[in-house]
């Protein structure tokens, strides 16, 4: 089991170095526990709390997440490509089977049921991906529609408020002192 190493806190005249800040952010994204990150890095809990409210924290956090997502996408794409190559090879050339009589590996054609299952699964996945791709523009349009509707409603509300203010009339009421 690997141990987590304490990183010495390097403070310059302006505060913590960018390497320490990035280390704190990376550990926060990985662990999600601010007290643990404070203990591991030597940066005070209150300092991390302050950093989390800054613009640079959010920007760096978004950038790190994007880098991680890109790296994961690349890895998954590689695995998917290799898997599809194996499936294509098996469908075309058959599966490897041991011939008990000769002890040699031979290629047996894939059964109709297995090839139908593969085709069905791949078509289902393709359909899901197409729906996701097509849903994105629709979502943007629906968001535009929602914002347009809200704008119209706010405009109506503003007009009604103005009409109410215009219809009010002020009248002077004389001050009359009452005796005991």
Phi and psi in degrees as a GROMACS rama.xvg file:
@    title "Ramachandran Plot"
@    xaxis  label "Phi"
@    yaxis  label "Psi"
@TYPE xy
-81.1368  144.372  UNK-2
-96.6061  148.101  UNK-3
-86.468  128.71  UNK-4
-89.9197  138.249  UNK-5
-76.1573  133.803  UNK-6
-101.654  128.292  UNK-7
-65.348  142.469  UNK-8
-83.1636  122.63  UNK-9
-107.306  115.32  UNK-10
-116.032  130.761  UNK-11
-101.627  -170.151  UNK-12
-65.0816  -22.6861  UNK-13
-102.161  1.99208  UNK-14
122.13  -147.331  UNK-15
-77.6994  148.304  UNK-16
-72.6187  161.682  UNK-17
-66.7632  -28.9155  UNK-18
-64.8975  -41.0214  UNK-19
-66.5133  -43.038  UNK-20
-61.4612  -43.0607  UNK-21
-66.2029  -38.0587  UNK-22
-62.7662  -43.663  UNK-23
-61.6125  -46.2338  UNK-24
-62.4487  -43.9557  UNK-25
-61.8797  -44.2715  UNK-26
-66.3064  -35.3478  UNK-27
-65.1741  -41.4956  UNK-28
-66.4884  -37.2819  UNK-29
-77.7382  -42.0537  UNK-30
-98.3521  -35.9275  UNK-31
72.7843  10.7084  UNK-32
-122.257  108.763  UNK-33
-65.8892  -38.5776  UNK-34
-64.51  -42.5553  UNK-35
-64.7384  -42.7994  UNK-36
-63.2798  -39.7909  UNK-37
-61.0078  -43.6745  UNK-38
-65.6566  -42.1207  UNK-39
-70.4941  -35.5063  UNK-40
-99.1836  -18.8571  UNK-41
83.5329  3.97025  UNK-42
-88.656  132.459  UNK-43
-60.4441  148.455  UNK-44
-56.9731  -45.3286  UNK-45
-63.6043  -36.1767  UNK-46
-65.1299  -43.7444  UNK-47
-62.8442  -40.9337  UNK-48
-59.5844  -41.302  UNK-49
-66.2689  -44.0947  UNK-50
-59.8075  -38.921  UNK-51
-61.9134  -20.762  UNK-52
-91.6504  -2.6527  UNK-53
-89.402  162.321  UNK-54
-68.0088  -40.6377  UNK-55
-61.8985  -33.3204  UNK-56
-62.2947  -48.4082  UNK-57
-65.1699  -42.5448  UNK-58
-63.8228  -45.6344  UNK-59
-67.8409  -36.7734  UNK-60
-63.2415  -45.6148  UNK-61
-62.2542  -40.5488  UNK-62
-65.4757  -44.0075  UNK-63
-64.4324  -40.787  UNK-64
-63.3887  -41.2298  UNK-65
-63.5963  -42.9679  UNK-66
-62.2748  -42.7331  UNK-67
-64.8106  -41.8215  UNK-68
-64.8402  -40.0837  UNK-69
-64.4134  -43.3639  UNK-70
-62.9247  -43.3832  UNK-71
-65.2044  -41.5856  UNK-72
-58.8764  -42.5713  UNK-73
-63.0628  -46.0674  UNK-74
-62.8878  -45.3778  UNK-75
-65.0837  -39.6993  UNK-76
-60.6949  -40.4512  UNK-77
-63.2601  -44.6096  UNK-78
-64.4294  -42.8922  UNK-79
-63.0557  -42.828  UNK-80
-61.2882  -45.1471  UNK-81
-63.8774  -41.1373  UNK-82
-62.3366  -43.6368  UNK-83
-65.8307  -34.9381  UNK-84
-63.6407  -42.2738  UNK-85
-64.3764  -44.8627  UNK-86
-61.9345  -45.1563  UNK-87
-62.2042  -41.8868  UNK-88
-62.6512  -44.1957  UNK-89
-66.5299  -39.669  UNK-90
-66.1842  -37.5475  UNK-91
-79.4532  -45.2644  UNK-92
-106.069  -10.1804  UNK-93
95.3444  171.124  UNK-94
-91.5565  152.436  UNK-95
-76.9988  126.627  UNK-96
-135.218  142.425  UNK-97
-84.5589  126.317  UNK-98
-85.2674  110.724  UNK-99
-64.4065  -30.2851  UNK-100
-71.9328  -43.6824  UNK-101
-100.078  -18.4804  UNK-102
78.4339  9.13717  UNK-103
-99.6376  154.062  UNK-104
-84.3696  129.598  UNK-105
-123.939  166.834  UNK-106
-108.62  118.892  UNK-107
-99.7966  133.767  UNK-108
-57.5142  144.638  UNK-109
-69.3532  140.328  UNK-110
-68.6046  156.894  UNK-111
-61.0413  -40.4822  UNK-112
-62.0864  -45.9441  UNK-113
-65.2909  -42.4343  UNK-114
-67.4752  -36.0235  UNK-115
-66.0544  -39.6698  UNK-116
-64.5319  -43.2248  UNK-117
-61.7476  -47.6418  UNK-118
-61.2371  -43.52  UNK-119
-62.5775  -45.3291  UNK-120
-63.0624  -44.3638  UNK-121
-66.1685  -39.6524  UNK-122
-65.7439  -39.0889  UNK-123
-63.0986  -43.5231  UNK-124
-65.1087  -41.1685  UNK-125
-63.0337  -40.9501  UNK-126
-62.9058  -41.9968  UNK-127
-62.6797  -44.0546  UNK-128
-62.7839  -39.6563  UNK-129
-65.6104  -39.5145  UNK-130
-63.3906  -40.8737  UNK-131
-64.1524  -44.0848  UNK-132
-63.4622  -40.0786  UNK-133
-75.9673  -27.052  UNK-134
-71.6861  -29.5013  UNK-135
-60.0496  -50.1013  UNK-136
-64.7404  -36.7852  UNK-137
-63.6605  -38.28  UNK-138
-63.6601  -41.5651  UNK-139
-63.4607  -43.0068  UNK-140
-63.0611  -44.4312  UNK-141
-64.4615  -34.0761  UNK-142
-66.1179  -39.7307  UNK-143
-63.3905  -41.9315  UNK-144
-61.7404  -43.78  UNK-145
-62.7144  -45.8124  UNK-146
-64.7448  -37.1717  UNK-147
-64.3043  -42.9035  UNK-148
-62.7073  -43.9955  UNK-149
-61.1643  -42.3011  UNK-150
-61.6103  -43.1032  UNK-151
-64.0508  -42.341  UNK-152
-64.965  -40.7816  UNK-153
-64.7278  -37.3741  UNK-154
-64.8479  -43.1544  UNK-155
-61.2438  -44.1686  UNK-156
-62.3443  -42.029  UNK-157
-64.3935  -39.6452  UNK-158
-64.4838  -43.4629  UNK-159
-61.8144  -42.6497  UNK-160
-62.1836  -40.9625  UNK-161
-65.4434  -39.5276  UNK-162
-64.6309  -40.1033  UNK-163
-63.944  -42.241  UNK-164
-65.9759  -41.1107  UNK-165
-66.2952  -33.5303  UNK-166
-80.1208  -13.6009  UNK-167
-73.093  136.721  UNK-168
-122.466  139.458  UNK-169
-97.7676  144.031  UNK-170
-135.323  138.501  UNK-171
-78.202  134.126  UNK-172
-115.066  122.249  UNK-173
-69.1288  144.569  UNK-174
-83.5965  123.963  UNK-175
-121.965  125.869  UNK-176
-87.0135  134.068  UNK-177
-105.462  141.874  UNK-178
-89.8747  165.523  UNK-179
